[in-house]
Amino acid sequence: MPKIRVLIIDDAVVIRRLLTDCLSADPDVEVVGTASDGKIGLAKISQLNPDLITLDIEMPVMDGLETVAAIRKIYNKLPVIMFSTLTERGASATLDALSRGANDYVTKPSNVGSVAIGMQRIRDELIPKIKALCRKTPEISVPFVPRKPINIIGANHPEVVTIGVSTGGPNALATMFPGLQKNFPVPVVMVQHMPPLFTRLLAERLSVVSNLRVREGVEGALLQPGDAWIAPGGFHMELIRTAEGVKLKLHEEPPENSCRPAVDVLFRSVAKAYGSKSLAVILTGMGQDGMRGCEHIRERGGEVLIQDEASSVVWGMPGAVAAAGLANKTLPLDAIASEINRRVGLITGTVKPIVPPVKNLSVVYV
């Protein structure tokens, strides 16, 4: 199998050397070139024909935001991973880059103790994303288990919607959330794999474009209809049923599936708190976090929607759920919001009564 050809665009000589050394050590990856700013990098794309680009945000001449926008005008399918700082400014710029077409990001290691630890962090975080985006590795195989689908709409409205998402998630959520209708009758809880700072900024941005109030999770917060909560970076988030209602619980137990927050942790708690009144949604993302959680939700009579492969940046998480036979329905991203609206009782189609009308009339939704 040919090596994955990577072009590194970064103005710092030290970072270019660090990334080159880390990536070149992997037998499946080849660094075909480097550039010190976006303008030079754009010129090298046609010369070097890379499979993927790593792109710094803050650079002279042409910064990362300008560069990713320029790349997308010419190379619509070329994967781009941003290399950003774990700061408020870096997090905000990274979300801007994702909205302009970047596929994913990795934060630069800071205060890790040594160069060797920093290099290992890069290898652990960047290389799997490179391979996932370039589709050089097969998706995780999960044994298929046939399950009876549960597709009743209107008879068993869910009382909570829970979402799991990773690679490609910020844009997927920004596409889906505006489609959730006003007066949304249930709370929404979600895990997006992101570090601290990023999750708060993502919540703020989603709240601006959504009919729902989107916030970063807070310990002890009481779930209310129309509120959406995203697990804070670095913390698992669970739901706990109390005498007052269902509340959020945050903790720092060990990562699951190498993630904290983890989708499985949230979904297990949703299944326990809401049982058959749970609706789970798995969107684009690498790995299989959420698959075991979907098992718990289905075992208790809840339902699971997944994003289809064609509209996913990486079909790892939804693909694992599909392979395990846990999905009630597979949908393109642009159809998921309307499906959620229907399942929570916000019917978007016309309603035609069966004729002749009778007492306790049944209706057909079309």
C-alpha positions as CSV (number, residue, x, y, z in Angstrom):
1,M,0.0,0.0,0.0
2,P,1.5,3.4,-0.9
3,K,2.5,5.7,1.9
4,I,0.4,8.6,2.9
5,R,2.0,11.8,1.5
6,V,1.9,14.7,3.9
7,L,2.7,18.3,3.4
8,I,3.5,20.3,6.5
9,I,2.8,24.1,6.5
10,D,4.1,25.9,9.6
11,D,6.2,29.0,10.1
12,A,8.2,27.5,13.0
13,V,11.4,25.6,12.0
14,V,11.3,23.7,15.3
15,I,7.7,22.5,14.7
16,R,8.4,21.6,11.1
17,R,11.3,19.4,12.2
18,L,9.3,17.9,15.1
19,L,6.4,17.0,12.9
20,T,8.7,15.6,10.2
21,D,10.5,13.4,12.6
22,C,7.3,12.1,14.2
23,L,5.5,11.4,11.0
24,S,8.5,9.9,9.1
25,A,8.9,7.4,11.9
26,D,5.6,5.7,10.9
27,P,6.1,3.2,8.0
28,D,2.7,4.3,6.5
29,V,3.5,8.0,6.3
30,E,5.9,10.1,4.2
31,V,6.5,13.8,4.6
32,V,6.9,15.0,1.0
33,G,7.6,18.6,1.8
34,T,7.3,21.6,4.2
35,A,6.4,25.3,3.8
36,S,6.9,28.2,6.1
37,D,3.6,30.0,5.2
38,G,0.4,29.5,3.4
39,K,1.4,31.1,0.2
40,I,4.4,28.9,-0.3
41,G,2.3,25.9,0.8
42,L,-0.4,26.5,-1.8
43,A,2.3,26.6,-4.5
44,K,3.7,23.3,-3.3
45,I,0.4,21.4,-3.4
46,S,0.4,21.2,-7.2
47,Q,4.1,20.3,-7.2
48,L,4.0,17.6,-4.5
49,N,0.5,16.2,-4.8
50,P,0.1,15.4,-1.1
51,D,-2.6,13.2,0.3
52,L,-3.0,15.4,3.4
53,I,-1.9,18.7,4.8
54,T,-1.1,19.7,8.4
55,L,-1.6,23.5,8.7
56,D,-0.6,25.9,11.4
57,I,-3.0,28.8,12.2
58,E,-0.7,31.7,13.1
59,M,1.7,32.4,10.2
60,P,3.1,35.4,8.4
61,V,2.2,36.3,4.8
62,M,-0.9,34.0,4.7
63,D,-2.2,32.5,7.9
64,G,-4.0,29.2,8.4
65,L,-7.5,30.6,8.1
66,E,-6.8,32.2,4.8
67,T,-4.9,29.1,3.6
68,V,-7.6,26.6,4.4
69,A,-10.2,28.8,2.6
70,A,-7.9,29.0,-0.4
71,I,-7.3,25.3,-0.4
72,R,-11.0,24.6,-0.4
73,K,-11.5,26.7,-3.5
74,I,-9.1,24.6,-5.5
75,Y,-8.9,21.2,-3.7
76,N,-12.3,20.4,-2.3
77,K,-11.4,16.8,-1.2
78,L,-7.9,17.3,0.1
79,P,-7.8,16.5,3.9
80,V,-6.5,19.3,6.1
81,I,-5.6,18.9,9.8
82,M,-5.1,22.1,11.8
83,F,-2.2,22.3,14.3
84,S,-3.4,24.7,16.9
85,T,-2.5,25.9,20.4
86,L,-4.5,25.0,23.5
87,T,-5.5,28.5,24.3
88,E,-8.7,30.5,24.0
89,R,-7.5,32.3,20.9
90,G,-6.2,29.0,19.4
91,A,-9.5,27.2,20.2
92,S,-11.5,30.0,18.6
93,A,-9.3,30.1,15.5
94,T,-9.5,26.3,15.2
95,L,-13.3,26.4,15.2
96,D,-13.1,29.1,12.5
97,A,-10.8,26.9,10.5
98,L,-13.1,23.9,10.7
99,S,-16.0,26.1,9.6
100,R,-13.9,27.1,6.6
101,G,-13.3,23.5,5.5
102,A,-10.6,22.0,7.7
103,N,-11.3,18.3,8.4
104,D,-9.8,18.0,11.9
105,Y,-7.3,19.5,14.3
106,V,-4.6,18.5,16.8
107,T,-3.4,20.8,19.6
108,K,0.3,21.5,20.1
109,P,1.7,19.8,23.2
110,S,2.5,22.2,26.0
111,N,4.0,21.7,29.5
112,V,4.4,18.0,28.8
113,G,7.8,17.8,30.5
114,S,10.1,16.8,27.6
115,V,10.5,16.8,23.9
116,A,10.2,13.0,23.9
117,I,6.8,13.2,25.6
118,G,5.7,15.9,23.2
119,M,6.7,13.8,20.2
120,Q,4.8,10.8,21.6
121,R,1.7,13.0,22.1
122,I,1.9,14.0,18.4
123,R,2.3,10.4,17.3
124,D,-0.6,9.3,19.4
125,E,-3.0,12.0,18.3
126,L,-2.0,13.1,14.8
127,I,-1.1,9.8,13.1
128,P,-4.4,8.0,13.7
129,K,-6.3,11.1,12.3
130,I,-4.1,11.1,9.2
131,K,-4.8,7.5,8.6
132,A,-8.5,7.8,9.3
133,L,-8.9,10.8,6.9
134,C,-6.9,9.2,4.2
135,R,-8.8,5.9,4.6
136,K,-5.6,3.9,4.7
137,T,-6.8,1.7,7.5
138,P,-10.0,-0.4,7.7
139,E,-12.8,0.6,10.0
140,I,-13.1,-1.3,13.3
141,S,-14.9,-4.6,12.6
142,V,-17.8,-5.4,15.0
143,P,-19.7,-8.6,14.8
144,F,-23.1,-8.1,13.2
145,V,-26.0,-9.0,15.5
146,P,-29.5,-8.8,13.9
147,R,-31.9,-6.9,16.1
148,K,-35.6,-6.2,15.7
149,P,-35.9,-2.5,14.6
150,I,-38.0,-0.2,16.6
151,N,-39.4,2.6,14.3
152,I,-42.6,3.6,16.0
153,I,-43.1,7.4,15.5
154,G,-45.6,9.2,17.7
155,A,-46.5,6.3,20.0
156,N,-43.4,6.4,22.2
157,H,-41.9,9.9,22.1
158,P,-38.4,10.1,23.6
159,E,-37.9,12.3,26.7
160,V,-34.2,13.0,25.9
161,V,-32.0,13.2,22.9
162,T,-28.4,12.2,23.4
163,I,-25.7,12.7,20.7
164,G,-22.2,11.3,20.2
165,V,-19.8,12.8,17.7
166,S,-16.1,13.3,17.0
167,T,-14.1,14.0,13.8
168,G,-16.1,16.4,11.7
169,G,-18.4,17.0,14.6
170,P,-18.4,20.8,14.9
171,N,-19.6,21.3,11.3
172,A,-22.0,18.4,11.6
173,L,-23.6,19.9,14.7
174,A,-23.7,23.3,13.1
175,T,-25.6,21.8,10.2
176,M,-28.0,19.8,12.4
177,F,-28.8,22.1,15.3
178,P,-30.5,24.9,13.3
179,G,-33.0,22.3,12.0
180,L,-34.2,21.4,15.5
181,Q,-37.5,23.3,15.9
182,K,-38.6,25.9,18.3
183,N,-40.3,24.8,21.5
184,F,-38.2,21.6,21.4
185,P,-40.0,19.5,24.0
186,V,-37.1,17.5,25.5
187,P,-33.5,18.2,26.7
188,V,-30.4,17.3,24.5
189,V,-27.1,16.1,25.9
190,M,-24.0,15.4,23.9
191,V,-20.4,14.4,23.8
192,Q,-18.1,16.0,21.2
193,H,-14.5,14.8,21.6
194,M,-12.7,18.0,22.3
195,P,-10.3,19.4,24.9
196,P,-11.1,22.1,27.5
197,L,-11.9,25.6,26.1
198,F,-13.0,24.1,22.8
199,T,-16.2,22.7,24.1
200,R,-17.3,26.0,25.8
201,L,-16.7,27.9,22.6
202,L,-18.4,25.3,20.5
203,A,-21.5,25.5,22.8
204,E,-21.6,29.3,22.4
205,R,-21.4,29.0,18.7
206,L,-24.1,26.4,18.5
207,S,-26.4,28.4,20.7
208,V,-26.2,31.3,18.3
209,V,-27.4,29.3,15.3
210,S,-29.9,27.1,17.2
211,N,-33.4,27.4,18.5
212,L,-32.1,25.6,21.6
213,R,-30.0,27.1,24.4
214,V,-26.7,25.2,24.1
215,R,-24.3,25.3,27.1
216,E,-21.2,23.5,28.4
217,G,-22.2,21.0,31.1
218,V,-22.3,22.2,34.7
219,E,-22.3,19.9,37.8
220,G,-25.8,19.5,39.2
221,A,-27.6,21.3,36.3
222,L,-31.2,20.2,36.1
223,L,-32.3,19.1,32.6
224,Q,-35.1,21.1,31.1
225,P,-36.9,20.9,27.7
226,G,-35.2,23.0,25.0
227,D,-31.9,23.0,26.8
228,A,-28.8,21.4,25.2
229,W,-25.7,20.5,27.2
230,I,-22.3,19.5,25.8
231,A,-19.8,17.6,28.0
232,P,-16.9,19.8,29.0
233,G,-13.5,18.9,27.6
234,G,-11.6,16.7,30.1
235,F,-14.7,15.6,32.0
236,H,-17.1,12.6,31.6
237,M,-20.7,13.7,31.8
238,E,-23.5,11.5,33.1
239,L,-27.2,11.9,33.9
240,I,-28.5,11.1,37.4
241,R,-32.2,10.8,38.2
242,T,-33.1,12.5,41.5
243,A,-36.2,13.5,43.4
244,E,-36.0,16.9,41.7
245,G,-35.5,15.5,38.2
246,V,-32.6,14.4,36.0
247,K,-29.4,16.2,36.7
248,L,-25.9,16.4,35.2
249,K,-22.9,14.8,36.9
250,L,-19.3,15.6,35.9
251,H,-16.3,13.6,36.9
252,E,-12.7,12.7,36.0
253,E,-12.7,9.0,36.0
254,P,-10.3,7.3,33.6
255,P,-10.8,7.8,29.9
256,E,-12.8,5.2,28.0
257,N,-12.0,4.4,24.3
258,S,-9.0,6.8,25.0
259,C,-11.6,9.6,25.4
260,R,-12.7,11.9,28.2
261,P,-15.5,12.9,27.7
262,A,-16.6,9.5,26.3
263,V,-19.9,8.9,24.5
264,D,-20.2,5.4,26.1
265,V,-20.2,7.0,29.6
266,L,-23.0,9.4,28.7
267,F,-25.1,6.9,26.8
268,R,-24.9,4.3,29.6
269,S,-26.3,6.9,32.1
270,V,-29.0,8.0,29.6
271,A,-30.2,4.4,29.3
272,K,-30.3,4.0,33.1
273,A,-32.1,7.4,33.6
274,Y,-34.6,7.3,30.7
275,G,-34.8,3.7,29.5
276,S,-37.1,3.3,26.5
277,K,-37.6,7.0,26.4
278,S,-34.1,7.6,25.1
279,L,-33.2,8.6,21.5
280,A,-29.5,8.3,20.7
281,V,-27.8,9.9,17.7
282,I,-24.3,8.9,16.5
283,L,-22.7,11.3,14.0
284,T,-19.4,11.4,12.2
285,G,-16.2,10.3,14.1
286,M,-13.3,8.0,14.1
287,G,-13.1,4.9,16.4
288,Q,-16.1,3.2,18.0
289,D,-16.9,5.3,21.1
290,G,-20.7,5.2,21.6
291,M,-21.2,1.7,20.2
292,R,-21.4,0.0,23.7
293,G,-23.5,2.8,24.9
294,C,-26.0,2.3,22.1
295,E,-26.2,-1.4,23.2
296,H,-27.4,-0.2,26.6
297,I,-30.0,2.1,25.0
298,R,-31.3,-0.5,22.7
299,E,-31.4,-3.2,25.5
300,R,-33.7,-0.8,27.5
301,G,-36.0,-0.2,24.5
302,G,-34.5,3.2,23.3
303,E,-33.8,4.0,19.7
304,V,-30.6,4.9,17.8
305,L,-30.1,7.0,14.7
306,I,-26.8,7.2,12.8
307,Q,-25.3,9.4,10.1
308,D,-24.6,7.7,6.8
309,E,-21.2,7.0,5.4
310,A,-21.5,9.3,2.4
311,S,-22.1,12.5,4.6
312,S,-19.6,11.5,7.3
313,V,-16.1,12.9,7.4
314,V,-15.1,9.5,9.0
315,W,-17.6,6.7,9.3
316,G,-15.9,5.1,12.3
317,M,-18.4,5.7,15.2
318,P,-21.6,5.4,13.2
319,G,-20.1,2.5,11.2
320,A,-19.4,0.6,14.3
321,V,-23.0,1.0,15.5
322,A,-24.2,-0.1,12.0
323,A,-21.9,-3.2,12.0
324,A,-23.2,-4.2,15.5
325,G,-26.8,-4.0,14.2
326,L,-27.8,-1.3,16.7
327,A,-29.1,1.4,14.4
328,N,-32.8,1.9,14.0
329,K,-32.3,4.2,11.1
330,T,-29.3,5.5,9.0
331,L,-29.7,9.0,7.5
332,P,-27.7,11.6,5.7
333,L,-26.7,14.5,7.9
334,D,-29.2,17.0,6.4
335,A,-32.1,14.6,7.2
336,I,-31.3,13.9,10.9
337,A,-32.8,17.1,12.4
338,S,-36.2,16.5,10.8
339,E,-36.1,12.9,11.9
340,I,-35.4,14.0,15.5
341,N,-38.3,16.5,15.3
342,R,-40.7,13.8,14.2
343,R,-39.6,11.4,16.9
344,V,-40.0,13.9,19.7
345,G,-43.5,14.8,18.4
346,L,-42.8,17.9,16.3
347,I,-44.5,16.6,13.2
348,T,-43.3,18.5,10.1
349,G,-45.4,17.0,7.4
350,T,-49.1,17.4,6.8
351,V,-51.6,15.3,8.8
352,K,-54.4,13.5,6.9
353,P,-57.1,11.8,8.9
354,I,-58.4,8.4,7.9
355,V,-61.9,8.8,6.5
356,P,-64.6,8.5,7.7
357,P,-63.8,10.3,10.9
358,V,-64.5,8.4,14.1
359,K,-64.0,8.9,17.8
360,N,-60.4,8.5,19.0
361,L,-59.3,9.0,15.4
362,S,-56.0,7.6,14.3
363,V,-54.0,9.7,11.9
364,V,-51.5,8.9,9.1
365,Y,-48.4,11.1,8.9
366,V,-47.1,11.7,5.5
